[in-house]
Amino acid sequence: MKNNLSMPVRYVINILSIIFFLVLGNFLLKIGLFGRAQVSTIIQSGIYIILAVSLNIVVGYLGHIPLGQAGFMAIGGYAAAFFWKSGILGGELAFIIGIIIAGISSGLFGFLISMPAFRLNGDYFAIITLAFSEIIRSVLINFPKVTGGAQGLKRIPKYSNFFCVYSIVIIVCTLIHLIMKSKHGRAILSTREDEIASKSCGVNIRRYKIFAFTISAFFTGIAGAVYATNQGIIAPSEYGFMKSVDVLVMVVLGGMGSMIGSITAAAFLASLPLFLQSVMKSFNNYRMIVYSFILIIIMVFKPSGLFGNYDFSFSAILERIINRLFVSKNEKVHENL
């Protein structure tokens, strides 16, 4: 007979695993196991993980392809930077409030753009989100007295470190997981599978599309704020079309609808430049060629992405290990008797 772990036990195991990961990672960085370039790459990976799992809500769970992720990232980054540079508050409280302001600002714009955007489908939806992103970038360039223009904002207070960034990564991933496991998440998934059938079952298709897009924009804004405080300087040129494509590639590569796929692909592609730069000095000139080549290989041999729509569960794996160890032993004892 199989031993199934109860939900409270599963949550305890996951919480302890998260605490262990954060403490171990922080300890390894403090003792100087990694160099400055490696630490920067680890933190950048965390930022891209937030971006990828946020975009996965719309691309993987909802089934639409937006190209405006860079715009929401810019809104979050600039909103948080304005607050931090104002000097109203300082320390950890300022960091937390800045993150919340970034999320709310991007979520509000996501809500506003989603209302007209979801009147369109397919290529038209992608085009309108891309146009929104370019409008945001143009506004940032053409109002230099407020935004710093093409030079961007400088001297942004730096609050980011491994513990802060990956705490946010864990919170974002947990919230998205809980949302998708709720009745609202199931409604979003049903919308992706069959809109007509979902509507006939009483699901408000338009409302859940707007909800998913707004949540995605909210978390993207948080990623933008973390990016801003990590860099210390942000400029409109960083939020071009290719930034949105980079994040979309991560989601498609990992598997649309798979959170662990988005996490793995984001960490891999964010770490790839550091590895390749040690091989070729001018890697930045060939980055998109390498990304495109990897994506072509995945699409040819595994069109569903690395993980398809599979989601990782540490407690479920632990449960299987326990069952294999103890159930098999019990069966052998019964056979001997």
Secondary structure as the mmCIF struct_conf table of DSSP 4:
data_model
#
loop_
_struct_conf.conf_type_id
_struct_conf.id
_struct_conf.beg_label_comp_id
_struct_conf.beg_label_asym_id
_struct_conf.beg_label_seq_id
_struct_conf.end_label_comp_id
_struct_conf.end_label_asym_id
_struct_conf.end_label_seq_id
HELX_LH_PP_P HELX_LH_PP_P1 ASN A 4 SER A 6
HELX_RH_AL_P HELX_RH_AL_P1 MET A 7 LYS A 30
TURN_TY1_P TURN_TY1_P1 ILE A 31 GLY A 32
BEND BEND1 PHE A 34 PHE A 34
HELX_RH_AL_P HELX_RH_AL_P2 ARG A 36 ASN A 56
HELX_RH_PI_P HELX_RH_PI_P1 ILE A 57 LEU A 62
HELX_RH_AL_P HELX_RH_AL_P3 GLN A 69 SER A 86
TURN_TY1_P TURN_TY1_P2 GLY A 87 GLY A 87
BEND BEND2 ILE A 88 LEU A 89
HELX_RH_AL_P HELX_RH_AL_P4 GLY A 91 ALA A 117
TURN_TY1_P TURN_TY1_P3 PHE A 118 ARG A 119
BEND BEND3 LEU A 120 LEU A 120
TURN_TY1_P TURN_TY1_P4 GLY A 122 GLY A 122
HELX_RH_AL_P HELX_RH_AL_P5 ASP A 123 ASN A 142
HELX_RH_AL_P HELX_RH_AL_P6 PRO A 144 THR A 147
HELX_RH_3T_P HELX_RH_3T_P1 GLY A 149 GLN A 151
STRN STRN1 LEU A 153 LEU A 153
HELX_RH_AL_P HELX_RH_AL_P7 PHE A 162 LYS A 181
BEND BEND4 SER A 182 SER A 182
HELX_RH_AL_P HELX_RH_AL_P8 LYS A 183 GLU A 193
HELX_RH_AL_P HELX_RH_AL_P9 GLU A 195 SER A 200
TURN_TY1_P TURN_TY1_P5 CYS A 201 GLY A 202
HELX_RH_AL_P HELX_RH_AL_P10 ILE A 205 GLN A 231
BEND BEND5 GLY A 232 GLY A 232
STRN STRN2 ILE A 234 ILE A 234
HELX_RH_3T_P HELX_RH_3T_P2 PRO A 236 TYR A 239
BEND BEND6 GLY A 240 GLY A 240
HELX_RH_AL_P HELX_RH_AL_P11 PHE A 241 GLY A 254
TURN_TY1_P TURN_TY1_P6 MET A 256 GLY A 257
HELX_RH_AL_P HELX_RH_AL_P12 MET A 259 GLN A 277
TURN_TY1_P TURN_TY1_P7 SER A 278 VAL A 279
TURN_TY1_P TURN_TY1_P8 LYS A 281 SER A 282
HELX_RH_3T_P HELX_RH_3T_P3 PHE A 283 TYR A 286
HELX_RH_AL_P HELX_RH_AL_P13 ARG A 287 PHE A 301
TURN_TY1_P TURN_TY1_P9 PRO A 303 SER A 304
BEND BEND7 LEU A 306 PHE A 307
TURN_TY1_P TURN_TY1_P10 GLY A 308 ASN A 309
HELX_RH_AL_P HELX_RH_AL_P14 PHE A 314 ILE A 322
HELX_RH_PI_P HELX_RH_PI_P2 ASN A 323 VAL A 327
HELX_RH_AL_P HELX_RH_AL_P15 SER A 328 ASN A 336
#
